């Protein structure tokens, strides 16, 4: 299986369980690995035979900036399931980063990752 990898898709969202997170927003960063067979796209040099990663990035951004969710776990699953449903992929891995999470100790990043594939 071939892979297309998007890293660092970033937007401000209002996800979180605290009022100030929903009010003020914060950056969320998403990485996505699209598992697909793009041999026909490579052979024909035609975008219609692959997952359009620009559109995938736009879709990810729309969910980051869209309806606020309490948990980044929920955001990761919605992104993964939406990509699987809307694009030419057999499977997808999604990692959501919340680098400004309200944690009281020094930390570098918080991430959650999900894998979804067609049945």
Backbone as CSV, one residue per row, in Angstrom:
resi,resn,N_x,N_y,N_z,CA_x,CA_y,CA_z,C_x,C_y,C_z
1,UNK,0.856,-1.180,0.000,0.000,0.000,0.000,0.897,1.237,0.000
2,UNK,0.559,2.188,-0.835,1.282,3.450,-0.914,0.781,4.385,0.188
3,UNK,1.574,5.420,0.472,1.190,6.359,1.533,1.410,7.794,1.083
4,UNK,0.489,8.639,1.475,0.634,10.087,1.369,0.620,10.599,2.802
5,UNK,1.619,11.380,3.171,1.720,11.872,4.546,1.599,13.387,4.576
6,UNK,0.660,13.869,5.354,0.502,15.298,5.634,0.952,15.536,7.067
7,UNK,1.861,16.454,7.267,2.283,16.752,8.637,2.115,18.240,8.922
8,UNK,1.711,18.514,10.143,1.667,19.884,10.612,0.525,20.734,10.097
9,UNK,-0.613,20.136,9.757,-1.781,20.936,9.367,-2.262,21.652,10.633
10,UNK,-2.189,22.961,10.634,-2.386,23.738,11.861,-3.512,24.753,11.707
11,UNK,-4.327,24.845,12.741,-5.385,25.857,12.792,-5.750,26.082,14.260
12,UNK,-6.433,27.177,14.511,-6.912,27.469,15.860,-8.302,26.877,16.008
13,UNK,-8.467,26.094,17.077,-9.755,25.507,17.395,-10.153,25.859,18.813
14,UNK,-11.379,25.527,19.165,-11.916,25.851,20.493,-12.318,24.585,21.234
15,UNK,-11.483,23.563,21.116,-11.752,22.280,21.743,-11.157,22.246,23.143
16,UNK,-11.846,21.555,24.042,-11.348,21.397,25.403,-12.494,21.369,26.396
17,UNK,-12.181,20.940,27.585,-13.212,20.825,28.617,-13.345,22.087,29.465
18,UNK,-12.369,22.974,29.378,-12.408,24.191,30.197,-13.034,25.349,29.420
19,UNK,-13.755,26.212,30.144,-14.408,27.362,29.516,-13.426,28.236,28.751
20,UNK,-12.248,28.487,29.324,-11.290,29.372,28.663,-10.750,28.761,27.362
21,UNK,-10.701,27.442,27.264,-10.268,26.812,26.019,-11.290,27.056,24.915
22,UNK,-12.527,26.935,25.266,-13.603,27.140,24.289,-13.741,28.612,23.923
23,UNK,-13.498,29.482,24.883,-13.616,30.924,24.641,-12.429,31.456,23.826
24,UNK,-11.224,31.128,24.263,-10.024,31.740,23.689,-9.451,30.978,22.494
25,UNK,-9.673,29.675,22.454,-9.093,28.855,21.403,-7.603,28.640,21.603
26,UNK,-7.049,27.760,20.794,-5.625,27.448,20.849,-5.265,26.679,19.584
27,UNK,-3.970,26.591,19.287,-3.577,25.860,18.076,-3.707,24.350,18.248
28,UNK,-4.149,23.714,17.178,-4.160,22.259,17.079,-3.391,21.907,15.813
29,UNK,-2.627,20.851,15.884,-1.805,20.422,14.757,-2.180,18.975,14.441
30,UNK,-2.382,18.682,13.169,-2.802,17.336,12.772,-1.833,16.779,11.731
31,UNK,-1.474,15.519,11.932,-0.718,14.744,10.956,-1.643,13.638,10.465
32,UNK,-1.596,13.360,9.174,-2.432,12.296,8.611,-1.617,11.492,7.603
33,UNK,-1.722,10.180,7.713,-1.119,9.271,6.749,-2.255,8.593,5.999
34,UNK,-2.288,8.823,4.685,-3.336,8.276,3.833,-2.788,7.039,3.138
35,UNK,-3.366,5.897,3.434,-2.941,4.636,2.817,-3.809,4.409,1.585
36,UNK,-3.171,4.378,0.436,-3.907,4.258,-0.816,-3.013,3.633,-1.877
37,UNK,-3.611,3.146,-2.904,-2.848,2.644,-4.043,-2.862,3.740,-5.104
38,UNK,-1.747,4.420,-5.259,-1.719,5.471,-6.259,-0.929,5.071,-7.507
39,UNK,-0.862,3.771,-7.781,-0.141,3.312,-8.969,-0.788,3.834,-10.256
40,UNK,-2.132,3.865,-10.338,-2.788,4.377,-11.540,-2.569,5.880,-11.670
41,UNK,-2.565,6.596,-10.551,-2.279,8.032,-10.595,-0.862,8.274,-11.099
42,UNK,0.081,7.470,-10.649,1.466,7.617,-11.104,1.593,7.267,-12.587
43,UNK,0.892,6.224,-12.996,0.942,5.784,-14.396,0.339,6.823,-15.338
44,UNK,-0.799,7.403,-14.934,-1.518,8.338,-15.807,-1.174,9.796,-15.538
45,UNK,-0.514,10.055,-14.407,-0.222,11.427,-13.976,-1.516,12.227,-13.850
46,UNK,-2.558,11.567,-13.281,-3.886,12.151,-13.203,-4.371,12.165,-11.753
47,UNK,-4.697,13.348,-11.277,-5.120,13.551,-9.891,-6.365,12.757,-9.514
48,UNK,-7.235,12.461,-10.471,-8.483,11.767,-10.144,-8.260,10.371,-9.571
49,UNK,-7.058,9.815,-9.718,-6.788,8.458,-9.266,-6.035,8.400,-7.934
50,UNK,-6.076,9.481,-7.207,-5.408,9.500,-5.908,-6.201,10.358,-4.941
51,UNK,-5.778,10.383,-3.700,-6.392,11.261,-2.706,-5.790,12.654,-2.866
52,UNK,-6.621,13.650,-3.034,-6.184,15.037,-3.231,-5.776,15.594,-1.867
53,UNK,-4.476,15.625,-1.609,-4.029,15.999,-0.267,-4.319,17.451,0.081
54,UNK,-4.460,18.312,-0.902,-4.868,19.690,-0.618,-6.286,19.747,-0.076
55,UNK,-7.161,18.948,-0.661,-8.536,18.884,-0.160,-8.597,18.214,1.210
56,UNK,-7.762,17.204,1.426,-7.710,16.559,2.742,-7.281,17.583,3.790
57,UNK,-6.258,18.375,3.484,-5.791,19.404,4.424,-6.898,20.410,4.722
58,UNK,-7.647,20.800,3.701,-8.771,21.709,3.914,-9.849,21.091,4.787
59,UNK,-10.114,19.816,4.569,-11.103,19.113,5.391,-10.655,19.071,6.856
60,UNK,-9.392,18.737,7.080,-8.852,18.695,8.447,-9.012,20.061,9.108
61,UNK,-8.651,21.112,8.391,-8.753,22.464,8.936,-10.194,22.805,9.290
62,UNK,-11.134,22.384,8.452,-12.544,22.684,8.736,-13.018,22.020,10.021
63,UNK,-12.498,20.843,10.328,-12.887,20.186,11.582,-12.175,20.801,12.779
64,UNK,-10.928,21.213,12.610,-10.227,21.886,13.715,-10.966,23.169,14.078
65,UNK,-11.349,23.940,13.083,-11.979,25.239,13.337,-13.490,25.146,13.519
66,UNK,-14.046,23.963,13.353,-15.491,23.780,13.421,-16.017,23.584,14.825
67,UNK,-17.051,22.789,14.916,-17.766,22.544,16.174,-16.804,22.170,17.312
68,UNK,-16.844,22.911,18.419,-15.973,22.575,19.550,-16.328,21.218,20.159
69,UNK,-15.299,20.487,20.489,-15.444,19.186,21.152,-14.704,19.236,22.480
70,UNK,-15.111,18.412,23.406,-14.405,18.347,24.682,-13.033,17.698,24.540
71,UNK,-12.963,16.628,23.766,-11.768,15.790,23.743,-11.093,15.773,22.383
72,UNK,-9.751,15.793,22.386,-9.031,15.649,21.122,-9.169,14.224,20.593
73,UNK,-9.503,13.282,21.439,-9.803,11.928,20.969,-10.987,11.951,20.008
74,UNK,-12.014,12.710,20.369,-13.194,12.826,19.501,-12.837,13.528,18.197
75,UNK,-11.992,14.546,18.270,-11.562,15.252,17.064,-10.784,14.316,16.145
76,UNK,-9.880,13.531,16.697,-9.083,12.607,15.891,-9.963,11.585,15.185
77,UNK,-10.933,11.042,15.879,-11.818,10.040,15.269,-12.668,10.673,14.179
78,UNK,-13.197,11.863,14.419,-14.005,12.523,13.384,-13.184,12.811,12.133
79,UNK,-11.957,13.255,12.329,-11.095,13.516,11.179,-10.840,12.220,10.412
80,UNK,-10.442,11.170,11.122,-10.109,9.896,10.473,-11.312,9.321,9.736
81,UNK,-12.446,9.277,10.388,-13.628,8.698,9.758,-14.106,9.536,8.575
82,UNK,-13.971,10.854,8.657,-14.347,11.720,7.548,-13.433,11.553,6.340
83,UNK,-12.141,11.417,6.590,-11.200,11.189,5.487,-11.505,9.853,4.829
84,UNK,-11.734,8.840,5.630,-12.037,7.517,5.079,-13.307,7.549,4.230
85,UNK,-14.295,8.285,4.688,-15.569,8.351,3.965,-15.500,9.226,2.718
86,UNK,-14.660,10.250,2.731,-14.714,11.237,1.668,-13.593,11.223,0.647
87,UNK,-12.594,10.373,0.853,-11.444,10.399,-0.039,-11.049,8.984,-0.449
88,UNK,-10.263,8.889,-1.521,-9.852,7.594,-2.070,-8.687,7.030,-1.258
89,UNK,-9.023,6.529,-0.081,-8.025,5.907,0.782,-8.565,4.583,1.307
90,UNK,-7.671,3.644,1.553,-8.050,2.356,2.131,-7.987,2.402,3.650
91,UNK,-7.092,3.253,4.159,-6.930,3.399,5.602,-6.304,4.763,5.868
92,UNK,-6.411,5.201,7.106,-5.843,6.495,7.485,-5.360,6.427,8.927
93,UNK,-4.233,7.067,9.167,-3.720,7.269,10.528,-3.764,8.764,10.791
94,UNK,-4.335,9.156,11.921,-4.441,10.571,12.271,-3.861,10.778,13.659
95,UNK,-3.018,11.799,13.774,-2.495,12.223,15.073,-2.887,13.678,15.274
96,UNK,-3.518,13.962,16.403,-3.876,15.329,16.778,-2.945,15.763,17.906
97,UNK,-2.284,16.903,17.687,-1.394,17.494,18.690,-2.114,18.658,19.361
98,UNK,-1.948,18.756,20.661,-2.479,19.894,21.413,-1.308,20.478,22.213
99,UNK,-0.440,21.253,21.530,0.796,21.703,22.162,0.619,22.729,23.274
100,UNK,-0.529,23.362,23.349,-0.781,24.363,24.399,-1.810,23.860,25.411
101,UNK,-1.894,22.538,25.574,-2.861,21.956,26.519,-2.641,22.547,27.914
102,UNK,-3.726,22.745,28.650,-3.608,23.333,29.991,-3.108,22.301,31.011
103,UNK,-1.802,22.081,30.985,-1.154,21.138,31.898,-0.251,21.940,32.827
104,UNK,-0.270,21.619,34.105,0.417,22.412,35.121,1.920,22.164,35.235
105,UNK,2.453,21.210,34.489,3.890,20.918,34.555,4.499,21.131,33.173
106,UNK,5.805,21.363,33.088,6.423,21.532,31.772,6.222,20.277,30.910
107,UNK,5.884,20.492,29.628,5.698,19.378,28.694,5.944,19.893,27.284
108,UNK,6.192,18.983,26.384,6.449,19.365,25.002,5.225,19.331,24.123
109,UNK,4.375,18.323,24.300,3.221,18.156,23.422,2.318,17.091,24.031
110,UNK,1.067,17.131,23.632,0.116,16.062,23.936,-0.452,15.618,22.597
111,UNK,-0.470,14.306,22.359,-1.036,13.802,21.105,-1.945,12.626,21.376
112,UNK,-2.895,12.454,20.470,-3.665,11.218,20.405,-3.599,10.750,18.953
113,UNK,-3.615,9.453,18.753,-3.524,8.887,17.413,-4.576,7.818,17.224
114,UNK,-5.143,7.777,16.020,-6.123,6.749,15.673,-5.798,6.183,14.300
115,UNK,-6.235,4.957,14.093,-6.121,4.285,12.797,-7.511,3.793,12.426
116,UNK,-7.931,4.100,11.210,-9.199,3.608,10.707,-8.977,3.039,9.310
117,UNK,-9.707,1.970,8.978,-9.591,1.399,7.640,-10.948,0.918,7.170
118,UNK,-11.053,0.773,5.877,-12.298,0.283,5.295,-12.516,-1.170,5.702
119,UNK,-13.783,-1.528,5.889,-14.091,-2.906,6.280,-13.935,-3.842,5.101
